[in-house]
Amino acid sequence: MDEALDPLDRFWTCYDTLWPLVGAQEAAWWPEGALDALIALKLLVPTTPASQLACPACADRHVEEVQAVRRPDGVMRYYLPCPQNVRVEMDAQLLRQWSPDFQRLARRVKELLNIDGRVREHVPERLWRLGATSWNRRPREAYLARGLCWPDGQTILSRVPAGNRPIVFVGLWRPARLLAEAAAPVVVIPLAAIMSATHGNLSLDLSLLANWTAGADEAADRAGALADHDLKQRVQVYAEQRIDDGGTMNLITALSKQGMSAREAEQEMKKRGHPIDHATIARKRKSIVKALPPPSSGSILRSASSQPRDKHGRPIPDAQPKKE
């Protein structure tokens, strides 16, 4: 095989296909040695033989069901029905098929990134967690994903935790629109740009990976994405902005009038779907108390020392307040 031709070029073309099968008929058109190289790398593994094939005797390449016939000598022969040639015998080798081993690819990427631990499959055949790697002295999660360009790509991407801008490796297609609409910054890198197979081994261009990731981080910062160090602070500001809506303020007011402490109010609000911490509630409650009208001298909230009493010092029931 020509060294200039990377066998992975053929692998990436089937990476995001719905049914990623490689048949012998298709592979016959590949550059010489590409199929053997992918099998040697264990990125393609044998699977069930094909049940349908394109007729090699006709120009229109019509697809027919494979018919298996056992001859009197015990040898199995394979035929395709053909409207022009009645039936065409097929070489059994043309029925061979291989499927990509994405779990193997995920393990190899993990090893090349020097990530310890096991690969975990979060979504079958779609999303794998490779583990945590150090990036600029900070931990960063790494994932391998398939089908982000499919209609349910957003669902798959949402399974990736958003903290610390995780790196998600894909095959060839990097869905720009999906990333633009993502709720949190995620760095998506196509392996086709940084991975190669030479001399029977897979390798990653780590310098290109570093440049790509740094560029993605800078683009996210320019777009106003949340930086790691101020994420908590920005979320708190957002919560305080949301607390200004009438329903939430009314709830804080009601809980305050019931005499609940800030922590008690926090627990009650969480039960009702308002995840606001007690510090925020305490600050908002102060503003509420300031806005409330001052109590009258006859209010039931008057202290015990200010209530009317008889000559023995006992409170007088239903006493009217003295005129000022």
C-alpha positions as CSV (number, residue, x, y, z in Angstrom):
1,M,0.0,0.0,0.0
2,D,1.2,3.5,-0.8
3,E,2.4,5.1,2.5
4,A,0.8,8.4,1.3
5,L,-2.6,6.7,1.5
6,D,-3.7,6.5,5.1
7,P,-6.1,3.5,5.6
8,L,-8.0,5.5,8.1
9,D,-9.3,7.7,5.3
10,R,-11.6,4.8,4.5
11,F,-12.5,4.1,8.1
12,W,-13.8,7.7,8.7
13,T,-16.2,7.4,5.8
14,C,-18.2,4.7,7.6
15,Y,-17.7,6.1,11.1
16,D,-21.0,8.1,11.2
17,T,-23.1,5.8,9.0
18,L,-26.2,4.4,10.6
19,W,-25.2,0.8,9.8
20,P,-21.4,0.9,9.6
21,L,-20.7,-2.3,7.6
22,V,-17.8,-2.8,5.1
23,G,-18.4,-5.4,2.5
24,A,-15.9,-7.2,0.4
25,Q,-17.5,-5.9,-2.8
26,E,-17.1,-2.3,-1.5
27,A,-13.5,-2.9,-0.2
28,A,-12.5,-4.2,-3.6
29,W,-12.5,-0.6,-4.8
30,W,-10.3,0.6,-2.0
31,P,-6.6,1.3,-2.4
32,E,-4.6,-1.9,-2.2
33,G,-3.8,-2.9,1.3
34,A,-6.2,-0.5,3.0
35,L,-8.6,-3.3,4.1
36,D,-5.8,-5.5,5.4
37,A,-4.3,-2.6,7.3
38,L,-7.6,-1.8,9.1
39,I,-8.1,-5.5,10.0
40,A,-4.5,-5.6,11.4
41,L,-5.2,-2.5,13.5
42,K,-8.3,-4.4,14.8
43,L,-10.5,-1.4,13.8
44,L,-12.5,-3.7,11.5
45,V,-13.7,-7.1,12.8
46,P,-15.5,-9.9,10.9
47,T,-19.2,-10.0,11.2
48,T,-22.1,-12.0,9.5
49,P,-21.8,-12.6,5.8
50,A,-23.8,-10.4,3.4
51,S,-27.3,-11.6,2.5
52,Q,-27.6,-9.2,-0.5
53,L,-25.1,-8.3,-3.2
54,A,-24.9,-6.2,-6.3
55,C,-24.9,-8.3,-9.5
56,P,-21.3,-8.1,-11.0
57,A,-22.5,-9.2,-14.4
58,C,-24.9,-6.2,-15.1
59,A,-24.1,-2.6,-15.7
60,D,-27.0,-1.4,-13.5
61,R,-25.5,-3.3,-10.5
62,H,-29.0,-4.5,-9.3
63,V,-29.0,-5.8,-5.8
64,E,-30.4,-9.3,-5.2
65,E,-30.7,-11.8,-2.3
66,V,-27.9,-14.3,-2.1
67,Q,-29.0,-17.9,-2.7
68,A,-27.0,-20.7,-1.1
69,V,-27.0,-24.1,-2.8
70,R,-25.2,-27.2,-1.5
71,R,-23.8,-29.2,-4.5
72,P,-23.8,-33.1,-4.5
73,D,-20.1,-32.9,-3.6
74,G,-21.0,-31.1,-0.4
75,V,-19.5,-27.8,-1.4
76,M,-21.7,-24.7,-0.8
77,R,-22.2,-22.5,-3.8
78,Y,-23.7,-18.9,-3.9
79,Y,-25.7,-17.4,-6.6
80,L,-27.6,-14.2,-7.4
81,P,-30.8,-14.3,-9.5
82,C,-30.4,-12.1,-12.6
83,P,-33.0,-11.1,-15.1
84,Q,-30.4,-11.2,-18.0
85,N,-28.3,-14.2,-16.9
86,V,-30.8,-16.2,-14.9
87,R,-28.3,-16.6,-12.1
88,V,-24.8,-15.5,-11.5
89,E,-22.4,-17.5,-9.3
90,M,-20.6,-15.5,-6.6
91,D,-17.3,-16.1,-5.0
92,A,-17.8,-16.8,-1.3
93,Q,-15.1,-14.3,-0.5
94,L,-17.4,-11.5,-1.7
95,L,-19.9,-12.3,1.0
96,R,-17.4,-11.3,3.7
97,Q,-18.3,-8.3,5.9
98,W,-16.6,-6.3,8.7
99,S,-17.9,-3.9,11.3
100,P,-16.0,-1.1,13.0
101,D,-14.8,-1.7,16.5
102,F,-15.5,1.6,18.1
103,Q,-14.7,0.3,21.6
104,R,-11.2,-0.6,20.4
105,L,-10.8,2.9,18.9
106,A,-11.8,4.5,22.2
107,R,-9.3,2.4,24.1
108,R,-6.5,3.3,21.7
109,V,-7.3,7.0,21.9
110,K,-7.3,6.8,25.7
111,E,-3.8,5.1,25.6
112,L,-2.4,7.7,23.2
113,L,-3.6,10.4,25.6
114,N,-2.0,8.6,28.6
115,I,-5.3,8.4,30.4
116,D,-5.5,5.7,33.1
117,G,-8.6,3.6,33.9
118,R,-11.2,1.9,31.7
119,V,-13.3,3.2,28.8
120,R,-16.9,3.4,29.8
121,E,-19.7,3.2,27.3
122,H,-22.3,5.8,28.2
123,V,-24.6,5.3,25.2
124,P,-24.3,2.0,23.3
125,E,-22.4,2.4,20.1
126,R,-22.7,6.3,20.4
127,L,-20.8,7.7,23.4
128,W,-17.7,6.5,25.4
129,R,-16.0,8.2,28.3
130,L,-12.2,7.9,27.9
131,G,-11.4,9.5,31.3
132,A,-9.8,12.6,32.7
133,T,-6.6,14.1,31.3
134,S,-4.6,17.1,32.5
135,W,-4.8,20.2,30.3
136,N,-2.9,23.3,31.3
137,R,-2.7,21.8,34.8
138,R,-6.4,21.3,35.0
139,P,-8.4,18.1,34.8
140,R,-10.4,17.8,31.6
141,E,-12.8,15.0,30.6
142,A,-12.4,13.3,27.2
143,Y,-15.1,11.4,25.3
144,L,-15.5,9.6,22.0
145,A,-18.9,10.2,20.2
146,R,-20.6,9.0,17.0
147,G,-23.6,10.5,15.2
148,L,-23.5,14.0,16.5
149,C,-24.6,15.0,13.0
150,W,-27.7,12.8,13.3
151,P,-31.1,14.2,14.3
152,D,-30.6,13.0,17.9
153,G,-27.1,14.4,18.1
154,Q,-28.1,17.0,20.7
155,T,-29.3,14.3,23.0
156,I,-26.0,12.5,22.8
157,L,-24.1,15.7,23.4
158,S,-26.2,16.5,26.4
159,R,-25.0,13.3,28.1
160,V,-21.5,14.9,28.2
161,P,-21.1,16.8,31.6
162,A,-20.5,20.5,30.8
163,G,-17.9,21.3,33.5
164,N,-14.3,22.3,32.5
165,R,-15.0,22.2,28.7
166,P,-14.8,18.5,28.0
167,I,-13.1,17.3,24.8
168,V,-15.3,15.2,22.5
169,F,-13.6,13.3,19.7
170,V,-15.6,12.5,16.6
171,G,-14.7,10.9,13.3
172,L,-14.9,13.2,10.4
173,W,-18.0,15.3,10.8
174,R,-17.9,18.2,13.3
175,P,-21.5,19.6,13.6
176,A,-21.0,23.4,13.7
177,R,-24.7,24.2,14.1
178,L,-25.0,21.8,17.1
179,L,-22.0,23.3,18.8
180,A,-23.3,26.8,18.3
181,E,-26.6,25.9,20.0
182,A,-24.9,23.9,22.8
183,A,-25.9,25.1,26.3
184,A,-22.3,24.9,27.5
185,P,-18.9,25.0,25.9
186,V,-17.6,21.7,24.5
187,V,-14.5,21.2,22.4
188,V,-15.3,18.8,19.5
189,I,-12.3,17.6,17.6
190,P,-12.4,15.2,14.5
191,L,-10.0,12.4,14.8
192,A,-9.5,12.5,11.1
193,A,-7.6,15.7,11.5
194,I,-5.2,14.5,14.2
195,M,-5.0,10.6,13.9
196,S,-3.0,8.6,11.4
197,A,-2.0,5.0,10.8
198,T,1.5,4.4,9.7
199,H,3.7,1.3,9.8
200,G,0.8,-0.7,11.4
201,N,0.3,1.7,14.4
202,L,-2.1,4.4,15.3
203,S,-0.7,7.8,16.4
204,L,-2.1,11.2,17.4
205,D,-0.6,14.5,16.5
206,L,-0.5,15.9,20.1
207,S,0.8,19.3,19.0
208,L,-2.0,19.7,16.5
209,L,-4.5,18.6,19.2
210,A,-3.1,21.2,21.6
211,N,-3.4,23.9,19.0
212,W,-6.9,22.9,18.0
213,T,-8.1,22.8,21.7
214,A,-6.5,26.2,22.5
215,G,-8.2,27.7,19.4
216,A,-11.5,26.3,20.4
217,D,-11.1,27.7,23.9
218,E,-10.3,31.1,22.6
219,A,-13.3,31.0,20.3
220,A,-15.5,30.0,23.2
221,D,-14.2,32.9,25.3
222,R,-14.8,35.4,22.5
223,A,-18.3,34.1,22.2
224,G,-18.9,34.9,25.9
225,A,-18.9,31.3,27.1
226,L,-18.5,30.7,30.9
227,A,-14.9,30.3,32.0
228,D,-14.1,27.5,34.4
229,H,-13.0,29.7,37.3
230,D,-16.1,31.9,37.3
231,L,-18.7,29.4,36.4
232,K,-20.1,29.2,40.0
233,Q,-20.2,32.9,40.4
234,R,-21.9,33.5,37.0
235,V,-24.5,30.8,37.9
236,Q,-25.2,32.6,41.2
237,V,-25.7,35.9,39.4
238,Y,-28.1,34.2,37.1
239,A,-30.0,32.7,40.0
240,E,-30.3,36.1,41.6
241,Q,-31.6,37.6,38.4
242,R,-34.2,34.8,38.1
243,I,-35.3,35.3,41.7
244,D,-36.7,38.7,40.7
245,D,-39.7,37.2,39.0
246,G,-42.9,37.8,40.8
247,G,-43.8,34.2,41.7
248,T,-40.5,33.6,43.4
249,M,-40.5,36.9,45.3
250,N,-44.0,36.2,46.5
251,L,-42.9,32.8,47.8
252,I,-40.0,34.3,49.7
253,T,-42.3,36.9,51.2
254,A,-44.8,34.3,52.3
255,L,-42.1,32.1,53.8
256,S,-40.6,35.0,55.6
257,K,-44.0,36.0,57.1
258,Q,-44.3,32.4,58.4
259,G,-41.1,33.0,60.4
260,M,-39.0,30.5,58.6
261,S,-35.2,31.0,58.8
262,A,-33.2,31.4,55.5
263,R,-32.1,27.8,55.6
264,E,-35.6,26.5,56.3
265,A,-36.9,28.7,53.4
266,E,-34.2,27.3,51.2
267,Q,-35.3,23.7,51.8
268,E,-38.9,24.6,51.3
269,M,-38.2,26.4,48.0
270,K,-36.1,23.5,46.7
271,K,-39.2,21.2,47.3
272,R,-41.2,23.6,45.2
273,G,-38.7,23.7,42.3
274,H,-36.8,26.9,43.2
275,P,-33.2,25.8,43.8
276,I,-32.0,29.0,45.4
277,D,-29.4,29.0,48.3
278,H,-30.1,30.4,51.7
279,A,-27.6,33.3,51.3
280,T,-29.5,34.6,48.4
281,I,-32.8,34.2,50.2
282,A,-31.4,36.1,53.2
283,R,-30.3,39.0,51.1
284,K,-33.7,39.2,49.3
285,R,-35.6,38.8,52.5
286,K,-33.8,41.9,53.9
287,S,-35.0,43.9,50.9
288,I,-38.5,42.6,51.5
289,V,-38.5,43.5,55.2
290,K,-37.3,47.0,54.3
291,A,-40.2,47.4,51.9
292,L,-42.9,46.3,54.3
293,P,-44.9,49.0,56.1
294,P,-43.9,49.6,59.7
295,P,-46.2,47.8,62.2
296,S,-48.8,49.8,64.1
297,S,-48.6,50.2,67.9
298,G,-51.6,47.9,68.1
299,S,-50.1,45.1,66.1
300,I,-50.0,41.6,67.5
301,L,-46.3,41.7,66.7
302,R,-45.7,44.2,69.6
303,S,-43.2,43.0,72.1
304,A,-44.4,41.7,75.5
305,S,-42.9,44.7,77.4
306,S,-44.9,47.2,75.3
307,Q,-48.3,45.6,75.8
308,P,-50.8,47.2,78.3
309,R,-50.7,45.6,81.7
310,D,-52.6,45.8,85.0
311,K,-51.2,47.0,88.3
312,H,-49.9,43.5,89.0
313,G,-47.9,43.5,85.7
314,R,-50.2,41.0,83.9
315,P,-51.1,41.7,80.2
316,I,-54.6,43.0,79.8
317,P,-56.6,40.9,77.3
318,D,-58.0,42.7,74.2
319,A,-56.6,46.0,75.5
320,Q,-56.6,48.9,73.2
321,P,-53.4,50.7,72.6
322,K,-52.9,54.1,74.2
323,K,-53.2,57.1,72.0
324,E,-49.8,58.6,71.1
